[in-house]
């Protein structure tokens, strides 16, 4: 009986939080969240860790997408979740995002991760944040891989600091064409951090690649590291 009361109370807290912080949820869906800058980077610190943008919510006057939210139509789960958020039915939205993630929709997993990492949305859970972020990355969502790399680099009560793991994740992001990942690889090479051999030539090449692609923090990092 006591267990049932606790479960019901938890559901009520989540529902109230979803209702009160609808606008915050919408901002997460429309623009993503930002990870904190790296810590313990002595040589080069100008690192921007914003993930890739999340597709904006469609206008609520449009009809819900046709089709069922199932394993064959995971994108329908996400699109309907966006519509329910816009229509202020946040309980249904959360349920659809969970379904979408279970059906291997990476974007649904990323939005869930960001929601559980934001105290203003629903009760924060580092375990769920890490879990959904890991799944988003496993489904090749580069924003998820990027933030997961930051999490491994910093370390916390959920994951042990693992620079080699973060290095692998940033390399995956860089290889996908996202120069933010290249910038962070360069930072690690420049500092010879966490067991990664210092390589100033590779650091300079990666900073230069990101800078020439228009990524301003890398241009600044070149000036700081190679005066």
C-alpha positions as CSV (number, residue, x, y, z in Angstrom):
1,X,0.0,0.0,0.0
2,X,2.8,2.4,1.0
3,X,4.6,1.7,-2.3
4,X,1.5,2.4,-4.3
5,X,1.0,5.8,-2.5
6,X,4.7,6.7,-3.3
7,X,4.2,5.8,-7.0
8,X,1.0,7.9,-7.2
9,X,2.6,10.8,-5.4
10,X,5.6,10.7,-7.8
11,X,3.3,10.7,-10.8
12,X,1.4,13.7,-9.5
13,X,4.7,15.6,-8.9
14,X,5.8,15.0,-12.4
15,X,2.5,16.0,-13.9
16,X,2.5,19.3,-11.9
17,X,6.1,20.0,-12.9
18,X,5.3,19.3,-16.6
19,X,2.3,21.7,-16.4
20,X,4.2,24.5,-14.6
21,X,7.3,24.4,-16.9
22,X,5.7,23.9,-20.3
23,X,7.6,26.9,-21.7
24,X,11.0,25.5,-20.5
25,X,10.2,22.2,-22.2
26,X,9.4,24.0,-25.4
27,X,12.7,25.8,-25.3
28,X,14.5,22.5,-24.9
29,X,12.7,21.1,-28.0
30,X,13.3,24.2,-30.1
31,X,16.9,25.0,-29.3
32,X,18.6,22.2,-27.3
33,X,20.5,22.8,-24.1
34,X,24.1,23.8,-23.3
35,X,26.6,21.8,-21.5
36,X,29.0,23.5,-19.1
37,X,32.5,24.3,-20.3
38,X,35.3,21.9,-19.6
39,X,37.0,22.0,-16.2
40,X,40.8,21.6,-15.7
41,X,41.9,22.8,-19.1
42,X,44.9,24.9,-18.2
43,X,46.3,25.8,-21.6
44,X,43.2,26.4,-23.7
45,X,39.8,27.1,-22.1
46,X,37.7,28.8,-24.8
47,X,35.5,25.8,-25.5
48,X,31.9,26.2,-26.6
49,X,29.9,23.0,-25.7
50,X,26.5,23.8,-27.2
51,X,25.0,20.7,-28.9
52,X,23.3,20.7,-32.3
53,X,20.0,22.4,-32.5
54,X,16.8,20.4,-32.1
55,X,14.1,20.9,-34.7
56,X,11.5,23.5,-33.7
57,X,8.0,22.7,-32.7
58,X,5.4,23.0,-35.4
59,X,2.5,25.4,-35.1
60,X,-0.3,24.0,-32.9
61,X,-2.9,24.8,-35.5
62,X,-1.6,22.0,-37.7
63,X,-3.1,18.5,-37.4
64,X,-1.3,15.7,-35.6
65,X,0.8,13.6,-38.0
66,X,-1.1,10.7,-39.4
67,X,-0.1,7.1,-38.5
68,X,0.5,5.2,-35.3
69,X,3.3,5.7,-32.8
70,X,5.0,2.3,-33.1
71,X,8.3,0.6,-33.9
72,X,7.7,1.2,-37.6
73,X,6.8,4.9,-37.2
74,X,9.1,6.2,-34.4
75,X,9.2,9.7,-36.0
76,X,5.4,9.9,-35.5
77,X,6.0,9.6,-31.7
78,X,8.3,12.6,-31.8
79,X,6.2,14.8,-34.0
80,X,3.0,14.0,-31.9
81,X,5.0,14.7,-28.7
82,X,5.9,18.2,-30.1
83,X,2.3,18.9,-30.9
84,X,1.1,17.8,-27.4
85,X,3.7,20.0,-25.8
86,X,2.4,22.9,-27.9
87,X,-1.2,22.0,-26.9
88,X,-0.1,21.9,-23.2
89,X,-0.8,18.2,-22.8
90,X,2.6,17.4,-21.4
91,X,1.8,14.0,-19.8
92,X,1.0,12.6,-23.3
93,X,4.0,14.4,-24.7
94,X,6.4,12.8,-22.2
95,X,4.8,9.3,-22.8
96,X,5.3,9.7,-26.5
97,X,8.9,10.8,-26.1
98,X,9.6,7.7,-24.0
99,X,7.9,5.5,-26.6
100,X,9.9,7.2,-29.4
101,X,13.1,6.6,-27.7
102,X,12.2,3.0,-27.0
103,X,11.5,2.7,-30.8
104,X,15.0,3.9,-31.5
105,X,14.3,7.6,-32.4
106,X,17.5,9.4,-31.4
107,X,15.9,12.8,-31.2
108,X,13.3,11.6,-28.7
109,X,16.1,10.2,-26.5
110,X,18.1,13.5,-26.7
111,X,15.0,15.6,-25.7
112,X,14.3,13.2,-22.7
113,X,18.0,13.5,-21.6
114,X,17.8,17.3,-21.7
115,X,14.6,17.3,-19.8
116,X,16.0,15.1,-17.0
117,X,19.1,17.3,-16.9
118,X,17.1,20.5,-16.3
119,X,15.7,21.2,-12.9
120,X,13.1,23.5,-14.3
121,X,11.3,20.8,-16.3
122,X,10.8,17.6,-14.3
123,X,12.6,16.3,-11.2
124,X,16.3,16.0,-12.2
125,X,17.8,12.6,-12.6
126,X,21.4,12.1,-13.4
127,X,20.8,8.4,-14.0
128,X,18.1,9.0,-16.6
129,X,20.0,11.9,-18.1
130,X,23.1,9.6,-18.6
131,X,20.9,6.7,-19.8
132,X,19.0,8.7,-22.4
133,X,22.1,10.6,-23.5
134,X,24.0,7.3,-24.0
135,X,21.1,5.9,-26.0
136,X,20.9,9.0,-28.2
137,X,24.6,8.7,-28.9
138,X,24.3,4.9,-29.6
139,X,21.7,5.9,-32.3
140,X,24.3,8.3,-33.8
141,X,22.9,11.5,-32.6
142,X,26.0,13.7,-32.6
143,X,24.6,16.2,-30.1
144,X,24.1,13.3,-27.7
145,X,27.7,12.0,-28.3
146,X,29.1,15.5,-27.8
147,X,27.4,16.0,-24.4
148,X,28.3,12.4,-23.4
149,X,31.9,13.3,-24.2
150,X,31.7,16.3,-21.9
151,X,30.2,14.1,-19.1
152,X,33.0,11.6,-19.4
153,X,35.6,14.3,-19.5
154,X,34.4,15.9,-16.4
155,X,33.3,12.9,-14.4
156,X,30.6,12.9,-11.7
157,X,28.8,10.7,-9.3
158,X,27.4,8.7,-12.2
159,X,30.4,8.1,-14.4
160,X,34.1,8.0,-13.6
161,X,36.2,10.6,-15.3
162,X,37.5,8.9,-18.5
163,X,39.4,11.2,-20.9
164,X,40.0,8.4,-23.3
165,X,36.3,7.7,-23.6
166,X,35.6,11.4,-24.1
167,X,38.3,11.5,-26.7
168,X,36.7,8.7,-28.6
169,X,33.3,10.5,-28.5
170,X,34.7,13.8,-29.6
171,X,36.5,12.0,-32.5
172,X,33.2,10.5,-33.5
173,X,31.6,13.9,-33.5
174,X,34.6,15.5,-35.4
175,X,34.5,12.7,-38.0
176,X,30.8,13.3,-38.6
177,X,31.7,16.9,-39.7
178,X,30.8,18.8,-36.5
179,X,33.9,21.0,-35.9
180,X,33.0,21.5,-32.2
181,X,34.2,17.9,-31.7
182,X,37.4,18.7,-33.6
183,X,38.0,21.7,-31.4
184,X,37.7,19.6,-28.3
185,X,40.1,17.0,-29.7
186,X,42.5,19.8,-30.3
187,X,42.2,21.0,-26.7
188,X,43.0,17.5,-25.4
189,X,45.9,17.1,-27.8
190,X,47.2,20.5,-26.9
191,X,47.2,19.8,-23.2
192,X,48.2,16.2,-23.3
193,X,45.3,15.5,-21.0
194,X,44.3,12.3,-19.2
195,X,46.7,9.9,-20.8
196,X,46.3,11.2,-24.3
197,X,49.8,11.9,-25.7
198,X,50.5,15.6,-26.3
199,X,50.6,16.4,-30.0
200,X,50.9,20.1,-30.9
201,X,50.9,19.5,-34.6
202,X,47.6,17.6,-34.5
203,X,46.2,20.2,-32.1
204,X,47.1,23.0,-34.5
205,X,45.7,21.1,-37.5
206,X,42.4,20.5,-35.7
207,X,42.0,24.0,-34.4
208,X,42.8,25.3,-37.9
209,X,40.2,23.0,-39.5
210,X,37.5,24.2,-37.1
211,X,38.6,27.8,-37.5
212,X,38.4,27.7,-41.3
213,X,34.9,26.2,-41.0
214,X,33.9,29.3,-39.2
215,X,34.1,28.1,-35.6
216,X,35.3,31.2,-33.7
217,X,36.4,29.5,-30.4
218,X,39.0,27.5,-32.4
219,X,40.3,30.7,-34.0
220,X,40.7,32.1,-30.5
221,X,42.3,28.9,-29.3
222,X,44.9,29.0,-32.0
223,X,45.9,32.5,-30.9
224,X,46.2,31.4,-27.3
225,X,48.0,28.1,-27.9
226,X,50.3,29.1,-30.8
227,X,51.3,32.7,-30.3
